[in-house]
Amino acid sequence: MRQAIAIILSLAVLALFIGLGTWQVQRLKWKEGVLAEIDARIAADPVSLPDSPDKARDTYLPVMVSGQFGDGTLRVLVSTKQVGAGYRLISPLLTDQGAILIDRGFVRVSHEMPPLPQGPVTIEGNLHWPNDRLSSTPENDVSGNTWFARDIDQMADALGTQPVFVITRQMTPPEPRVLPLPVTSEGVPNRHLEYAGTWFLLALTWSMMTLALLWRKKRRNT
């Protein structure tokens, strides 16, 4: 009787592990669909900047804005796989709809700060509300102009703009010394394949442990 109960409980646990792994596979397919939608949205034709951009509605929205850069550039410390450590350059763009924040792109830490472009510019990019700050992220050194996270409200206060943030995909005329870092879906977490593998590995391990236990009991009884 005890052995039968143990087998039933073992099968129930095995079914739970397999079920959770299958659920994560289903979540993986769902997340891949979400990422495909984000990629399509990012790459869509740009539109005019909305009068009142909304995070829930307008994240990743491709826009085209024109204006002239105002004074000031914030340096956000980042690291890229291809180039290494450097800064994202955040500057105010004066438009007919007011001043907004522009992520101009990337320069190496070892390079001098490039001057702001002079005269009218047109920027094609994406509205974004980045979530750079983690529990381990230091506070921004505003006085020393070294930022560790793109905190939009804080940047807007520092540069005297609206809390509207556009990440450059292309600027006309271009800045030869600044490398644009366009918005992509790479920062959207997708660990469902890893989770599925973990649950299926647990299912396999549990099966092997159960079979080993049954084999040992069988040997004792013979």
C-alpha positions in Angstrom: 0.0 0.0 0.0 2.8 2.4 0.9 4.6 1.6 -2.3 1.5 2.3 -4.3 1.0 5.7 -2.6 4.7 6.6 -3.2 4.4 5.7 -6.9 1.2 7.8 -7.2 2.9 10.8 -5.5 6.0 10.4 -7.7 3.9 10.4 -10.8 2.0 13.5 -9.6 5.2 15.4 -9.1 6.5 14.2 -12.5 3.3 15.4 -14.1 3.7 18.8 -12.3 7.2 19.3 -13.6 6.2 18.3 -17.2 3.2 20.5 -17.0 5.2 23.5 -15.9 7.8 22.9 -18.7 5.0 22.7 -21.2 3.5 25.9 -19.9 6.8 27.7 -20.3 7.1 26.4 -23.9 3.7 28.0 -24.5 4.8 31.2 -22.9 7.9 31.1 -25.1 5.7 31.1 -28.2 3.6 33.9 -26.8 6.7 36.0 -26.0 8.2 35.4 -29.4 4.9 36.8 -30.9 5.1 39.8 -28.6 8.7 40.4 -29.7 7.8 40.1 -33.4 5.1 42.8 -32.8 7.6 45.1 -31.1 10.1 44.7 -33.9 7.4 45.4 -36.5 6.3 48.5 -34.5 9.9 49.8 -34.1 10.5 49.5 -37.9 7.2 51.0 -39.0 7.1 54.3 -40.9 7.6 57.3 -38.6 4.8 59.6 -37.7 4.6 63.1 -36.2 5.3 63.4 -32.5 2.0 63.1 -30.6 0.9 66.2 -28.6 0.8 64.2 -25.3 2.9 61.0 -25.7 1.6 58.2 -23.4 3.8 55.4 -22.2 1.2 52.7 -22.5 0.2 53.7 -25.9 3.3 55.1 -27.5 6.3 53.1 -26.3 8.4 52.2 -29.4 6.3 54.5 -31.6 8.5 55.6 -34.6 8.5 59.4 -34.9 10.1 62.1 -37.0 10.9 65.4 -35.3 12.7 68.5 -36.5 14.2 71.4 -34.6 17.5 72.7 -33.3 19.5 71.5 -30.4 19.6 73.6 -27.2 22.4 73.9 -24.7 23.6 71.0 -22.6 24.4 67.3 -23.1 24.1 64.6 -20.4 26.5 61.6 -20.5 24.9 58.2 -19.6 27.5 55.5 -19.0 26.9 52.4 -21.0 28.8 49.4 -22.5 28.2 47.9 -25.9 29.2 44.4 -27.0 30.8 45.7 -30.2 32.6 48.8 -29.0 33.0 48.6 -25.2 32.5 51.3 -22.6 31.2 54.8 -23.6 28.4 57.3 -23.1 25.0 57.8 -24.5 24.6 61.5 -25.3 21.3 63.1 -24.3 20.6 66.6 -25.5 17.5 68.9 -25.7 15.9 69.5 -29.0 13.9 72.6 -29.5 10.8 71.9 -31.6 7.5 73.6 -32.4 5.9 71.4 -29.7 8.5 72.5 -27.1 11.8 71.1 -25.9 12.2 67.3 -25.8 15.0 64.9 -24.9 17.0 63.3 -27.7 19.3 60.3 -27.3 21.8 61.2 -30.0 23.9 58.0 -29.7 27.2 56.6 -28.4 30.7 57.8 -28.1 33.7 56.0 -26.5 34.8 57.0 -23.0 38.2 57.8 -24.4 36.9 60.2 -27.0 36.2 63.9 -26.4 32.7 65.1 -26.1 31.6 66.0 -29.7 30.0 69.5 -30.1 26.3 69.8 -30.5 25.1 70.0 -34.2 24.5 73.5 -35.3 21.4 74.5 -37.3 18.2 72.6 -38.0 18.2 68.9 -37.8 15.6 66.2 -38.5 15.6 63.1 -36.4 14.0 59.8 -37.1 13.7 57.6 -34.0 11.4 56.0 -31.5 9.6 57.2 -28.4 10.8 55.2 -25.4 10.6 55.0 -21.6 13.7 53.0 -20.8 14.0 51.0 -17.6 17.7 51.1 -17.0 17.7 51.3 -13.2 18.3 48.1 -11.2 18.7 47.7 -7.4 22.5 47.8 -7.9 22.5 50.9 -10.2 24.2 53.9 -8.5 22.5 57.2 -8.2 23.2 59.6 -11.1 26.0 62.0 -10.5 24.2 65.1 -11.8 26.8 67.6 -10.8 29.6 65.6 -12.3 27.5 64.8 -15.4 27.9 61.1 -15.1 24.6 59.3 -15.4 24.0 55.6 -14.8 20.4 55.4 -15.8 18.2 57.3 -18.2 15.7 58.6 -15.6 13.5 60.7 -17.9 12.0 63.0 -15.3 15.4 63.8 -13.8 17.0 64.3 -17.2 14.1 66.6 -18.2 14.6 68.7 -15.1 18.3 68.9 -15.7 17.9 70.1 -19.3 14.7 72.0 -19.0 12.6 69.9 -21.3 9.4 68.0 -21.4 9.6 64.4 -20.1 9.5 63.2 -23.7 12.3 60.9 -24.9 13.2 60.0 -28.5 16.1 57.6 -29.3 17.7 58.5 -32.6 17.7 56.0 -35.4 18.9 58.4 -38.0 19.7 62.1 -38.0 19.9 64.5 -40.9 22.5 65.9 -41.3 24.3 63.0 -39.5 26.8 63.3 -36.7 29.9 61.6 -38.0 31.4 61.2 -34.5 28.3 59.8 -32.8 27.1 56.2 -33.3 23.3 55.9 -33.1 22.1 53.1 -30.8 18.5 52.6 -32.0 15.8 51.0 -30.0 15.5 47.2 -30.4 13.6 44.4 -28.7 16.9 42.9 -27.4 16.3 44.5 -24.0 12.9 42.8 -23.5 13.5 39.7 -21.3 12.7 36.3 -22.7 13.9 33.5 -20.5 11.0 31.1 -21.1 13.2 28.6 -23.0 15.6 28.5 -20.0 12.7 28.0 -17.6 11.2 25.3 -19.8 14.6 23.5 -19.9 14.9 23.7 -16.1 11.4 22.1 -15.5 12.0 19.4 -18.0 15.5 18.7 -16.5 13.8 18.4 -13.1 11.3 16.0 -14.6 14.1 13.9 -16.0 16.0 13.9 -12.7 12.9 13.0 -10.7 12.2 10.1 -13.1 15.7 8.8 -12.7 15.6 9.1 -8.9 12.2 7.4 -8.8 13.3 4.5 -11.0 16.5 4.1 -9.0 14.5 4.0 -5.7 12.1 1.4 -7.2 15.0 -0.7 -8.4 16.7 -0.7 -5.0 13.4 -1.7 -3.3 12.9 -4.5 -5.8 16.4 -5.8 -5.1 15.8 -5.8 -1.4 12.6 -7.8 -1.9 14.3 -10.4 -4.0 
